[in-house]
Amino acid sequence: MRTIDWVDDAVELVDQTLLPDKLVMLRIHTVAELVEAIQRLAVRGAPALGVAGALGVVLADGDSAQIAALRAARPTAVNLAWGVDRAAARLAEGREAVLAAALKVRDDDLAACRAMGERGAGLLEGDRLRIMTVCNTGGLAAVERGTALGVVQTLHERGRLAEVLALETRPLLQGARLTTWELARMGAPHRLIADSAGPYLLARGEVDAVLIGADRIAANGDTANKIGSYALALGAERAGVPFVVVAPESTIDPGTPSGDHIEIEDRGDEEIVNVRGVRVAPEGTRALNPAFDVTPHDLISAIVTEQRVIRP
Ligand code: MRU
């Protein structure tokens, strides 16, 4: 199954807000619809956003205001702007050239995820690995196969995976809703944990490696990823557990010198005071909702891309 693709002159994508209850594909014909799908996280995850950005430029049909709106739909994952720019660079050559560039972004993701899976599995030592992960970095966050969860998939295919401990990932529950769904489809053993249990389970010796994805990697290796990643990095350092970032080269942003320069999306009160549409805090409660955090490079054991292993 492809999370996002170009079908019959439209962007086709899985509506991830409806998982795990329903698997529904959306057909998107306009940039306005695509921006809305990105902002409500119907399509999400850095590599998938890169493909959405590139395909969206085809829908924009050369309209620079629409292209700018698409590029700015979410600020933290650099892949979105990168995908838009890759396709927009061919605008002068006409629609077919833009489409070819966008389809190349899609196809490169397929190859990159496979390569990251191989390289990440090769980097980790041990035969029965217990992996901890946050958010969703599987096929749903890319095109077919994921980044950090792509490494998990490769380990599982080789009989080297003992178990995945998946953080539920409040507020939008990408771990509980999406990662468990993907792991079940893979037949990979897993248990769901509360976000706050992560560092303690690391301290208790229940994890051999933490694998996470990334939304933007600054030039010095500081890495923005889903909120909760930094707490796991601190816990992993204290427990002596490798903390590995798995992301394509397109997530590395040489134009951002360090994590302090990364814009962190704040998604507002509603996602915090409600859980899946049910209010859990008293009426009028104000919230703070950074969707990502930044892990400083010195807490990162390795960054695995489709081309190399970087030790920040
Ligand atoms: O807000 P989201 O669900 O788009 O956040 C996604 C993440 O933080 C992922 O870990 C990251 O994009 C890498 S996906 C391979």
py3Dmol code that shows the C-alpha trace and the ligand (Angstrom):
import py3Dmol

protein = """\
ATOM      1  CA  MET A   1       0.000   0.000   0.000  1.00  0.00           C
ATOM      2  CA  ARG A   2       1.239   3.495  -0.810  1.00  0.00           C
ATOM      3  CA  THR A   3       0.555   6.258   1.716  1.00  0.00           C
ATOM      4  CA  ILE A   4       0.734   8.914  -0.974  1.00  0.00           C
ATOM      5  CA  ASP A   5       0.808   8.690  -4.752  1.00  0.00           C
ATOM      6  CA  TRP A   6      -0.210  10.396  -7.993  1.00  0.00           C
ATOM      7  CA  VAL A   7      -3.327   8.730  -9.430  1.00  0.00           C
ATOM      8  CA  ASP A   8      -5.553   9.954 -12.282  1.00  0.00           C
ATOM      9  CA  ASP A   9      -4.155  13.490 -12.227  1.00  0.00           C
ATOM     10  CA  ALA A  10      -4.683  13.878  -8.481  1.00  0.00           C
ATOM     11  CA  VAL A  11      -2.826  13.310  -5.219  1.00  0.00           C
ATOM     12  CA  GLU A  12      -4.111  10.163  -3.556  1.00  0.00           C
ATOM     13  CA  LEU A  13      -3.345   9.721   0.121  1.00  0.00           C
ATOM     14  CA  VAL A  14      -4.386   7.778   3.205  1.00  0.00           C
ATOM     15  CA  ASP A  15      -6.417   9.929   5.622  1.00  0.00           C
ATOM     16  CA  GLN A  16      -4.329   9.212   8.715  1.00  0.00           C
ATOM     17  CA  THR A  17      -6.735  10.986  11.049  1.00  0.00           C
ATOM     18  CA  LEU A  18      -9.166   8.065  10.634  1.00  0.00           C
ATOM     19  CA  LEU A  19      -6.707   5.285  11.471  1.00  0.00           C
ATOM     20  CA  PRO A  20      -6.764   2.760  13.061  1.00  0.00           C
ATOM     21  CA  ASP A  21     -10.559   2.617  12.797  1.00  0.00           C
ATOM     22  CA  LYS A  22     -10.902   3.173   9.052  1.00  0.00           C
ATOM     23  CA  LEU A  23      -8.538   2.979   6.092  1.00  0.00           C
ATOM     24  CA  VAL A  24      -9.811   5.703   3.748  1.00  0.00           C
ATOM     25  CA  MET A  25      -8.019   7.083   0.692  1.00  0.00           C
ATOM     26  CA  LEU A  26      -8.531  10.747  -0.257  1.00  0.00           C
ATOM     27  CA  ARG A  27      -8.280  12.121  -3.789  1.00  0.00           C
ATOM     28  CA  ILE A  28      -6.986  15.684  -3.737  1.00  0.00           C
ATOM     29  CA  HIS A  29      -7.328  17.944  -6.760  1.00  0.00           C
ATOM     30  CA  THR A  30      -6.444  21.400  -5.436  1.00  0.00           C
ATOM     31  CA  VAL A  31      -3.635  23.002  -3.439  1.00  0.00           C
ATOM     32  CA  ALA A  32      -6.178  24.377  -0.942  1.00  0.00           C
ATOM     33  CA  GLU A  33      -7.374  20.831  -0.192  1.00  0.00           C
ATOM     34  CA  LEU A  34      -3.799  19.616   0.109  1.00  0.00           C
ATOM     35  CA  VAL A  35      -2.812  22.411   2.515  1.00  0.00           C
ATOM     36  CA  GLU A  36      -5.844  21.568   4.633  1.00  0.00           C
ATOM     37  CA  ALA A  37      -4.920  17.845   4.602  1.00  0.00           C
ATOM     38  CA  ILE A  38      -1.359  18.692   5.690  1.00  0.00           C
ATOM     39  CA  GLN A  39      -2.493  21.034   8.468  1.00  0.00           C
ATOM     40  CA  ARG A  40      -4.979  18.591   9.984  1.00  0.00           C
ATOM     41  CA  LEU A  41      -2.365  15.796   9.667  1.00  0.00           C
ATOM     42  CA  ALA A  42      -4.345  13.665   7.210  1.00  0.00           C
ATOM     43  CA  VAL A  43      -0.904  13.378   5.611  1.00  0.00           C
ATOM     44  CA  ARG A  44       2.044  13.742   7.959  1.00  0.00           C
ATOM     45  CA  GLY A  45       5.601  12.599   8.668  1.00  0.00           C
ATOM     46  CA  ALA A  46       8.568  14.367   7.097  1.00  0.00           C
ATOM     47  CA  PRO A  47       9.204  12.163   4.021  1.00  0.00           C
ATOM     48  CA  ALA A  48       5.482  11.970   3.146  1.00  0.00           C
ATOM     49  CA  LEU A  49       5.296  15.764   3.455  1.00  0.00           C
ATOM     50  CA  GLY A  50       8.187  16.034   0.989  1.00  0.00           C
ATOM     51  CA  VAL A  51       6.252  13.970  -1.558  1.00  0.00           C
ATOM     52  CA  ALA A  52       3.043  15.918  -0.828  1.00  0.00           C
ATOM     53  CA  GLY A  53       4.904  19.189  -1.391  1.00  0.00           C
ATOM     54  CA  ALA A  54       6.355  18.024  -4.697  1.00  0.00           C
ATOM     55  CA  LEU A  55       3.062  16.621  -6.031  1.00  0.00           C
ATOM     56  CA  GLY A  56       1.249  19.742  -4.806  1.00  0.00           C
ATOM     57  CA  VAL A  57       3.346  21.886  -7.146  1.00  0.00           C
ATOM     58  CA  VAL A  58       1.813  19.942 -10.044  1.00  0.00           C
ATOM     59  CA  LEU A  59      -1.661  20.841  -8.722  1.00  0.00           C
ATOM     60  CA  ALA A  60      -0.617  24.501  -8.360  1.00  0.00           C
ATOM     61  CA  ASP A  61      -0.086  24.734 -12.109  1.00  0.00           C
ATOM     62  CA  GLY A  62       2.486  27.506 -11.823  1.00  0.00           C
ATOM     63  CA  ASP A  63       0.530  29.729  -9.387  1.00  0.00           C
ATOM     64  CA  SER A  64       3.254  31.165  -7.160  1.00  0.00           C
ATOM     65  CA  ALA A  65       0.859  32.217  -4.357  1.00  0.00           C
ATOM     66  CA  GLN A  66      -0.424  28.649  -4.088  1.00  0.00           C
ATOM     67  CA  ILE A  67       3.105  27.260  -4.149  1.00  0.00           C
ATOM     68  CA  ALA A  68       4.118  29.629  -1.324  1.00  0.00           C
ATOM     69  CA  ALA A  69       1.066  28.612   0.752  1.00  0.00           C
ATOM     70  CA  LEU A  70       1.898  24.945   0.273  1.00  0.00           C
ATOM     71  CA  ARG A  71       5.553  25.469   1.214  1.00  0.00           C
ATOM     72  CA  ALA A  72       4.495  27.156   4.475  1.00  0.00           C
ATOM     73  CA  ALA A  73       1.680  24.742   5.419  1.00  0.00           C
ATOM     74  CA  ARG A  74       3.742  23.321   8.302  1.00  0.00           C
ATOM     75  CA  PRO A  75       7.026  24.918   9.401  1.00  0.00           C
ATOM     76  CA  THR A  76       9.193  22.315  11.152  1.00  0.00           C
ATOM     77  CA  ALA A  77       9.711  19.436   8.694  1.00  0.00           C
ATOM     78  CA  VAL A  78      12.164  20.801   6.138  1.00  0.00           C
ATOM     79  CA  ASN A  79      11.144  18.036   3.721  1.00  0.00           C
ATOM     80  CA  LEU A  80       7.942  19.909   2.827  1.00  0.00           C
ATOM     81  CA  ALA A  81       9.803  22.994   1.545  1.00  0.00           C
ATOM     82  CA  TRP A  82      12.473  20.741   0.023  1.00  0.00           C
ATOM     83  CA  GLY A  83       9.871  18.749  -1.939  1.00  0.00           C
ATOM     84  CA  VAL A  84       8.147  21.937  -3.125  1.00  0.00           C
ATOM     85  CA  ASP A  85      11.480  23.413  -4.233  1.00  0.00           C
ATOM     86  CA  ARG A  86      12.528  20.248  -6.074  1.00  0.00           C
ATOM     87  CA  ALA A  87       9.387  20.280  -8.208  1.00  0.00           C
ATOM     88  CA  ALA A  88       9.184  24.085  -8.540  1.00  0.00           C
ATOM     89  CA  ALA A  89      12.741  24.176  -9.932  1.00  0.00           C
ATOM     90  CA  ARG A  90      11.325  22.638 -13.147  1.00  0.00           C
ATOM     91  CA  LEU A  91       8.413  25.082 -13.583  1.00  0.00           C
ATOM     92  CA  ALA A  92       9.996  26.821 -16.562  1.00  0.00           C
ATOM     93  CA  GLU A  93      10.069  23.495 -18.449  1.00  0.00           C
ATOM     94  CA  GLY A  94       6.314  22.951 -18.152  1.00  0.00           C
ATOM     95  CA  ARG A  95       3.870  20.687 -16.352  1.00  0.00           C
ATOM     96  CA  GLU A  96       5.311  17.351 -17.542  1.00  0.00           C
ATOM     97  CA  ALA A  97       8.744  18.265 -16.216  1.00  0.00           C
ATOM     98  CA  VAL A  98       7.276  19.313 -12.850  1.00  0.00           C
ATOM     99  CA  LEU A  99       5.372  16.022 -12.652  1.00  0.00           C
ATOM    100  CA  ALA A 100       8.509  14.047 -13.520  1.00  0.00           C
ATOM    101  CA  ALA A 101      10.425  15.833 -10.745  1.00  0.00           C
ATOM    102  CA  ALA A 102       7.625  15.137  -8.251  1.00  0.00           C
ATOM    103  CA  LEU A 103       7.452  11.450  -9.197  1.00  0.00           C
ATOM    104  CA  LYS A 104      11.210  11.265  -8.736  1.00  0.00           C
ATOM    105  CA  VAL A 105      10.817  12.598  -5.170  1.00  0.00           C
ATOM    106  CA  ARG A 106       8.301   9.770  -4.603  1.00  0.00           C
ATOM    107  CA  ASP A 107      10.536   7.096  -6.149  1.00  0.00           C
ATOM    108  CA  ASP A 108      13.670   8.319  -4.379  1.00  0.00           C
ATOM    109  CA  ASP A 109      11.820   7.924  -1.076  1.00  0.00           C
ATOM    110  CA  LEU A 110      11.108   4.260  -1.816  1.00  0.00           C
ATOM    111  CA  ALA A 111      14.793   3.596  -2.457  1.00  0.00           C
ATOM    112  CA  ALA A 112      15.980   5.758   0.458  1.00  0.00           C
ATOM    113  CA  CYS A 113      13.763   3.972   3.007  1.00  0.00           C
ATOM    114  CA  ARG A 114      15.014   0.586   1.861  1.00  0.00           C
ATOM    115  CA  ALA A 115      18.645   1.759   2.125  1.00  0.00           C
ATOM    116  CA  MET A 116      18.074   3.273   5.585  1.00  0.00           C
ATOM    117  CA  GLY A 117      16.549  -0.004   6.749  1.00  0.00           C
ATOM    118  CA  GLU A 118      19.629  -1.930   5.618  1.00  0.00           C
ATOM    119  CA  ARG A 119      22.127   0.545   7.016  1.00  0.00           C
ATOM    120  CA  GLY A 120      20.315   0.978  10.332  1.00  0.00           C
ATOM    121  CA  ALA A 121      19.955  -2.768  10.873  1.00  0.00           C
ATOM    122  CA  GLY A 122      23.643  -3.201  10.028  1.00  0.00           C
ATOM    123  CA  LEU A 123      24.634  -0.580  12.578  1.00  0.00           C
ATOM    124  CA  LEU A 124      22.844  -2.193  15.528  1.00  0.00           C
ATOM    125  CA  GLU A 125      24.506  -5.047  17.374  1.00  0.00           C
ATOM    126  CA  GLY A 126      22.628  -8.019  18.785  1.00  0.00           C
ATOM    127  CA  ASP A 127      20.221 -10.719  17.619  1.00  0.00           C
ATOM    128  CA  ARG A 128      17.088 -10.129  19.711  1.00  0.00           C
ATOM    129  CA  LEU A 129      16.742  -6.378  19.853  1.00  0.00           C
ATOM    130  CA  ARG A 130      14.332  -4.445  22.025  1.00  0.00           C
ATOM    131  CA  ILE A 131      13.626  -1.126  20.327  1.00  0.00           C
ATOM    132  CA  MET A 132      11.914   1.960  21.716  1.00  0.00           C
ATOM    133  CA  THR A 133      10.387   4.521  19.345  1.00  0.00           C
ATOM    134  CA  VAL A 134       8.161   7.600  19.391  1.00  0.00           C
ATOM    135  CA  CYS A 135       5.535   8.954  17.000  1.00  0.00           C
ATOM    136  CA  ASN A 136       5.118   7.171  13.672  1.00  0.00           C
ATOM    137  CA  THR A 137       8.060   6.747  11.331  1.00  0.00           C
ATOM    138  CA  GLY A 138       6.712   3.861   9.260  1.00  0.00           C
ATOM    139  CA  GLY A 139       5.277   3.586   5.774  1.00  0.00           C
ATOM    140  CA  LEU A 140       2.536   6.007   6.805  1.00  0.00           C
ATOM    141  CA  ALA A 141       5.156   8.728   7.340  1.00  0.00           C
ATOM    142  CA  ALA A 142       6.768   8.056   3.962  1.00  0.00           C
ATOM    143  CA  VAL A 143       5.550   6.342   0.781  1.00  0.00           C
ATOM    144  CA  GLU A 144       5.711   2.606   1.488  1.00  0.00           C
ATOM    145  CA  ARG A 145       8.397   1.829   3.998  1.00  0.00           C
ATOM    146  CA  GLY A 146       9.511   4.107   6.776  1.00  0.00           C
ATOM    147  CA  THR A 147      12.674   5.497   8.343  1.00  0.00           C
ATOM    148  CA  ALA A 148      13.154   4.412  11.985  1.00  0.00           C
ATOM    149  CA  LEU A 149      10.270   1.945  11.626  1.00  0.00           C
ATOM    150  CA  GLY A 150      11.831   0.861   8.326  1.00  0.00           C
ATOM    151  CA  VAL A 151      14.869  -0.263  10.345  1.00  0.00           C
ATOM    152  CA  VAL A 152      12.499  -2.110  12.697  1.00  0.00           C
ATOM    153  CA  GLN A 153      10.884  -3.781   9.668  1.00  0.00           C
ATOM    154  CA  THR A 154      14.269  -4.897   8.330  1.00  0.00           C
ATOM    155  CA  LEU A 155      15.255  -6.251  11.764  1.00  0.00           C
ATOM    156  CA  HIS A 156      11.959  -8.130  11.945  1.00  0.00           C
ATOM    157  CA  GLU A 157      12.374  -9.591   8.450  1.00  0.00           C
ATOM    158  CA  ARG A 158      15.797 -10.874   9.533  1.00  0.00           C
ATOM    159  CA  GLY A 159      14.513 -12.412  12.769  1.00  0.00           C
ATOM    160  CA  ARG A 160      16.487  -9.934  14.875  1.00  0.00           C
ATOM    161  CA  LEU A 161      13.598  -8.079  16.524  1.00  0.00           C
ATOM    162  CA  ALA A 162      12.514  -9.103  20.020  1.00  0.00           C
ATOM    163  CA  GLU A 163      10.008  -6.322  20.637  1.00  0.00           C
ATOM    164  CA  VAL A 164       9.126  -2.689  19.999  1.00  0.00           C
ATOM    165  CA  LEU A 165       8.040  -0.417  22.825  1.00  0.00           C
ATOM    166  CA  ALA A 166       6.013   2.316  21.123  1.00  0.00           C
ATOM    167  CA  LEU A 167       5.255   5.594  22.900  1.00  0.00           C
ATOM    168  CA  GLU A 168       1.610   6.577  22.509  1.00  0.00           C
ATOM    169  CA  THR A 169       2.694  10.123  21.454  1.00  0.00           C
ATOM    170  CA  ARG A 170       0.248  12.587  22.903  1.00  0.00           C
ATOM    171  CA  PRO A 171      -1.443  14.783  21.903  1.00  0.00           C
ATOM    172  CA  LEU A 172      -2.366  13.250  18.535  1.00  0.00           C
ATOM    173  CA  LEU A 173      -1.447   9.646  19.394  1.00  0.00           C
ATOM    174  CA  GLN A 174       0.552   8.799  16.270  1.00  0.00           C
ATOM    175  CA  GLY A 175       2.232   5.999  18.257  1.00  0.00           C
ATOM    176  CA  ALA A 176      -0.977   4.519  19.648  1.00  0.00           C
ATOM    177  CA  ARG A 177      -3.009   4.892  16.467  1.00  0.00           C
ATOM    178  CA  LEU A 178      -0.513   4.480  13.629  1.00  0.00           C
ATOM    179  CA  THR A 179       2.681   2.750  14.809  1.00  0.00           C
ATOM    180  CA  THR A 180       0.824  -0.091  16.535  1.00  0.00           C
ATOM    181  CA  TRP A 181      -1.340  -0.477  13.394  1.00  0.00           C
ATOM    182  CA  GLU A 182       1.730  -0.771  11.201  1.00  0.00           C
ATOM    183  CA  LEU A 183       3.567  -3.119  13.574  1.00  0.00           C
ATOM    184  CA  ALA A 184       0.515  -5.384  13.756  1.00  0.00           C
ATOM    185  CA  ARG A 185       0.352  -5.505   9.937  1.00  0.00           C
ATOM    186  CA  MET A 186       4.063  -6.441   9.901  1.00  0.00           C
ATOM    187  CA  GLY A 187       3.483  -9.133  12.511  1.00  0.00           C
ATOM    188  CA  ALA A 188       6.150  -7.510  14.687  1.00  0.00           C
ATOM    189  CA  PRO A 189       5.899  -7.983  18.483  1.00  0.00           C
ATOM    190  CA  HIS A 190       5.153  -4.722  20.245  1.00  0.00           C
ATOM    191  CA  ARG A 191       3.704  -3.108  23.330  1.00  0.00           C
ATOM    192  CA  LEU A 192       2.308   0.400  23.705  1.00  0.00           C
ATOM    193  CA  ILE A 193       3.571   2.560  26.568  1.00  0.00           C
ATOM    194  CA  ALA A 194       2.600   5.920  28.023  1.00  0.00           C
ATOM    195  CA  ASP A 195       4.970   8.664  26.876  1.00  0.00           C
ATOM    196  CA  SER A 196       6.076   9.331  30.449  1.00  0.00           C
ATOM    197  CA  ALA A 197       7.143   5.659  30.891  1.00  0.00           C
ATOM    198  CA  GLY A 198       9.889   5.951  28.238  1.00  0.00           C
ATOM    199  CA  PRO A 199      12.843   7.222  30.300  1.00  0.00           C
ATOM    200  CA  TYR A 200      11.997   4.920  33.243  1.00  0.00           C
ATOM    201  CA  LEU A 201      11.868   1.802  31.034  1.00  0.00           C
ATOM    202  CA  LEU A 202      15.242   2.819  29.590  1.00  0.00           C
ATOM    203  CA  ALA A 203      16.610   3.127  33.138  1.00  0.00           C
ATOM    204  CA  ARG A 204      15.172  -0.309  33.992  1.00  0.00           C
ATOM    205  CA  GLY A 205      17.281  -1.893  31.211  1.00  0.00           C
ATOM    206  CA  GLU A 206      14.344  -2.896  29.000  1.00  0.00           C
ATOM    207  CA  VAL A 207      15.632  -1.338  25.760  1.00  0.00           C
ATOM    208  CA  ASP A 208      18.653  -2.050  23.525  1.00  0.00           C
ATOM    209  CA  ALA A 209      18.295   0.980  21.231  1.00  0.00           C
ATOM    210  CA  VAL A 210      16.072   4.016  20.733  1.00  0.00           C
ATOM    211  CA  LEU A 211      15.270   4.679  17.061  1.00  0.00           C
ATOM    212  CA  ILE A 212      13.571   7.914  16.030  1.00  0.00           C
ATOM    213  CA  GLY A 213      12.894   9.809  12.817  1.00  0.00           C
ATOM    214  CA  ALA A 214      13.518  13.510  12.252  1.00  0.00           C
ATOM    215  CA  ASP A 215      11.744  16.557  10.892  1.00  0.00           C
ATOM    216  CA  ARG A 216      14.811  18.743  10.502  1.00  0.00           C
ATOM    217  CA  ILE A 217      18.470  18.083  11.237  1.00  0.00           C
ATOM    218  CA  ALA A 218      20.530  21.242  11.654  1.00  0.00           C
ATOM    219  CA  ALA A 219      24.045  21.522  10.229  1.00  0.00           C
ATOM    220  CA  ASN A 220      25.571  20.673  13.640  1.00  0.00           C
ATOM    221  CA  GLY A 221      23.404  17.547  14.038  1.00  0.00           C
ATOM    222  CA  ASP A 222      20.818  19.000  16.457  1.00  0.00           C
ATOM    223  CA  THR A 223      17.597  17.203  15.530  1.00  0.00           C
ATOM    224  CA  ALA A 224      13.965  18.322  15.655  1.00  0.00           C
ATOM    225  CA  ASN A 225      11.499  15.460  15.989  1.00  0.00           C
ATOM    226  CA  LYS A 226       8.158  14.725  17.649  1.00  0.00           C
ATOM    227  CA  ILE A 227       7.749  16.114  21.165  1.00  0.00           C
ATOM    228  CA  GLY A 228       9.051  13.510  23.619  1.00  0.00           C
ATOM    229  CA  SER A 229      12.172  12.656  21.628  1.00  0.00           C
ATOM    230  CA  TYR A 230      14.403  14.821  23.838  1.00  0.00           C
ATOM    231  CA  ALA A 231      13.198  13.082  27.019  1.00  0.00           C
ATOM    232  CA  LEU A 232      14.079   9.725  25.445  1.00  0.00           C
ATOM    233  CA  ALA A 233      17.531  11.036  24.454  1.00  0.00           C
ATOM    234  CA  LEU A 234      18.212  12.126  28.035  1.00  0.00           C
ATOM    235  CA  GLY A 235      16.984   8.784  29.360  1.00  0.00           C
ATOM    236  CA  ALA A 236      19.029   6.849  26.804  1.00  0.00           C
ATOM    237  CA  GLU A 237      22.207   8.778  27.653  1.00  0.00           C
ATOM    238  CA  ARG A 238      21.752   8.105  31.358  1.00  0.00           C
ATOM    239  CA  ALA A 239      21.046   4.397  30.697  1.00  0.00           C
ATOM    240  CA  GLY A 240      23.919   3.977  28.212  1.00  0.00           C
ATOM    241  CA  VAL A 241      21.527   2.988  25.410  1.00  0.00           C
ATOM    242  CA  PRO A 242      22.275   4.030  21.778  1.00  0.00           C
ATOM    243  CA  PHE A 243      20.012   6.836  20.550  1.00  0.00           C
ATOM    244  CA  VAL A 244      19.829   6.657  16.762  1.00  0.00           C
ATOM    245  CA  VAL A 245      18.151   9.094  14.343  1.00  0.00           C
ATOM    246  CA  VAL A 246      17.048   7.591  11.011  1.00  0.00           C
ATOM    247  CA  ALA A 247      16.209  10.114   8.290  1.00  0.00           C
ATOM    248  CA  PRO A 248      16.808  10.735   4.601  1.00  0.00           C
ATOM    249  CA  GLU A 249      19.422  13.236   3.437  1.00  0.00           C
ATOM    250  CA  SER A 250      16.535  15.571   2.519  1.00  0.00           C
ATOM    251  CA  THR A 251      15.865  16.091   6.251  1.00  0.00           C
ATOM    252  CA  ILE A 252      19.341  17.548   6.765  1.00  0.00           C
ATOM    253  CA  ASP A 253      19.159  21.322   6.479  1.00  0.00           C
ATOM    254  CA  PRO A 254      22.608  22.850   5.982  1.00  0.00           C
ATOM    255  CA  GLY A 255      20.989  26.307   6.017  1.00  0.00           C
ATOM    256  CA  THR A 256      20.048  25.905   9.683  1.00  0.00           C
ATOM    257  CA  PRO A 257      23.241  26.115  11.754  1.00  0.00           C
ATOM    258  CA  SER A 258      21.863  24.651  15.014  1.00  0.00           C
ATOM    259  CA  GLY A 259      18.683  23.583  16.766  1.00  0.00           C
ATOM    260  CA  ASP A 260      18.057  27.078  18.185  1.00  0.00           C
ATOM    261  CA  HIS A 261      17.246  28.216  14.649  1.00  0.00           C
ATOM    262  CA  ILE A 262      14.581  25.569  13.975  1.00  0.00           C
ATOM    263  CA  GLU A 263      11.007  26.871  14.007  1.00  0.00           C
ATOM    264  CA  ILE A 264       8.930  24.625  16.260  1.00  0.00           C
ATOM    265  CA  GLU A 265       5.251  24.413  15.321  1.00  0.00           C
ATOM    266  CA  ASP A 266       2.849  25.177  18.175  1.00  0.00           C
ATOM    267  CA  ARG A 267      -0.498  23.555  17.411  1.00  0.00           C
ATOM    268  CA  GLY A 268      -2.640  25.415  19.928  1.00  0.00           C
ATOM    269  CA  ASP A 269      -4.831  24.510  22.888  1.00  0.00           C
ATOM    270  CA  GLU A 270      -7.483  22.203  21.460  1.00  0.00           C
ATOM    271  CA  GLU A 271      -5.258  19.145  20.913  1.00  0.00           C
ATOM    272  CA  ILE A 272      -4.123  19.252  24.551  1.00  0.00           C
ATOM    273  CA  VAL A 273      -7.391  19.901  26.376  1.00  0.00           C
ATOM    274  CA  ASN A 274      -9.167  17.257  24.277  1.00  0.00           C
ATOM    275  CA  VAL A 275      -8.302  13.619  23.587  1.00  0.00           C
ATOM    276  CA  ARG A 276      -9.839  12.477  20.305  1.00  0.00           C
ATOM    277  CA  GLY A 277     -12.653  14.986  20.588  1.00  0.00           C
ATOM    278  CA  VAL A 278     -13.384  14.445  24.299  1.00  0.00           C
ATOM    279  CA  ARG A 279     -12.568  17.326  26.654  1.00  0.00           C
ATOM    280  CA  VAL A 280     -10.317  16.184  29.525  1.00  0.00           C
ATOM    281  CA  ALA A 281      -9.502  19.546  31.154  1.00  0.00           C
ATOM    282  CA  PRO A 282     -11.874  22.062  32.749  1.00  0.00           C
ATOM    283  CA  GLU A 283     -13.517  24.535  30.386  1.00  0.00           C
ATOM    284  CA  GLY A 284     -11.235  27.546  29.856  1.00  0.00           C
ATOM    285  CA  THR A 285      -7.952  25.712  30.567  1.00  0.00           C
ATOM    286  CA  ARG A 286      -5.104  27.192  28.540  1.00  0.00           C
ATOM    287  CA  ALA A 287      -2.445  24.931  27.048  1.00  0.00           C
ATOM    288  CA  LEU A 288       1.004  24.966  25.492  1.00  0.00           C
ATOM    289  CA  ASN A 289       1.491  22.618  22.570  1.00  0.00           C
ATOM    290  CA  PRO A 290       4.922  22.424  20.916  1.00  0.00           C
ATOM    291  CA  ALA A 291       4.559  19.632  18.356  1.00  0.00           C
ATOM    292  CA  PHE A 292       8.310  18.965  18.225  1.00  0.00           C
ATOM    293  CA  ASP A 293      11.399  19.258  20.384  1.00  0.00           C
ATOM    294  CA  VAL A 294      15.097  19.513  19.615  1.00  0.00           C
ATOM    295  CA  THR A 295      17.612  16.904  20.717  1.00  0.00           C
ATOM    296  CA  PRO A 296      21.115  18.379  20.939  1.00  0.00           C
ATOM    297  CA  HIS A 297      23.679  16.569  18.810  1.00  0.00           C
ATOM    298  CA  ASP A 298      25.775  15.401  21.758  1.00  0.00           C
ATOM    299  CA  LEU A 299      22.914  13.141  22.875  1.00  0.00           C
ATOM    300  CA  ILE A 300      22.711  11.445  19.460  1.00  0.00           C
ATOM    301  CA  SER A 301      24.776   8.282  18.928  1.00  0.00           C
ATOM    302  CA  ALA A 302      24.343   8.200  15.155  1.00  0.00           C
ATOM    303  CA  ILE A 303      22.294   9.644  12.298  1.00  0.00           C
ATOM    304  CA  VAL A 304      21.538   7.040   9.638  1.00  0.00           C
ATOM    305  CA  THR A 305      20.641   8.263   6.138  1.00  0.00           C
ATOM    306  CA  GLU A 306      20.313   6.436   2.814  1.00  0.00           C
ATOM    307  CA  GLN A 307      23.919   7.404   2.089  1.00  0.00           C
ATOM    308  CA  ARG A 308      25.903   7.332   5.307  1.00  0.00           C
ATOM    309  CA  VAL A 309      26.141   7.062   9.066  1.00  0.00           C
ATOM    310  CA  ILE A 310      26.921  10.397  10.715  1.00  0.00           C
ATOM    311  CA  ARG A 311      28.210  10.518  14.258  1.00  0.00           C
ATOM    312  CA  PRO A 312      27.444  14.075  15.372  1.00  0.00           C
TER     313      PRO A 312
END
"""
ligand_1 = """\
15
MRU
O 3.408 15.850 13.535
P 3.849 14.686 12.712
O 3.037 13.454 12.927
O 3.994 15.032 11.250
O 5.316 14.375 13.249
C 6.063 13.376 12.633
C 7.354 13.093 13.308
O 7.750 13.744 14.232
C 8.188 12.010 12.711
O 8.973 11.389 13.691
C 9.113 12.604 11.643
O 8.388 13.373 10.721
C 9.859 11.556 10.920
S 8.785 10.549 9.953
C 9.695 9.371 9.194
"""
view = py3Dmol.view(width=600, height=400)
view.addModel(protein, "pdb")
view.setStyle({"model": 0}, {"cartoon": {"style": "trace"}})
view.addModel(ligand_1, "xyz")
view.setStyle({"model": 1}, {"stick": {}})
view.zoomTo()
view.show()
